[in-house]
Amino acid sequence: MFKFIGSIITEMKLTTWPTGKQSIRDFFMVIEYTIFFLIFLMIFDWITQNGITFSVQHLLPLLK
C-alpha cells in the first residue's frame, strides 16, 4: 500500500502542470466551445420543433 502511494507521489512530481496563463486560456476555450454548442443545439432544436409542427399541421388534414 505504501509503495503504491509512493509511486503515485513520484509520478505526480514528473507531471508537467499548466501555468496560470495556460489555465486561463483553456478555461476561456471551454467557455467558447460551450457557448458554440449551446447555440448550435438551440438552432437544431428550433428547426426540429418547427419542422415537426409544420409537418403535423400540413399532413394531418390529408389523413382525414
Order of alpha helices (4+ residues) and beta strands (2+ residues): alpha-alpha
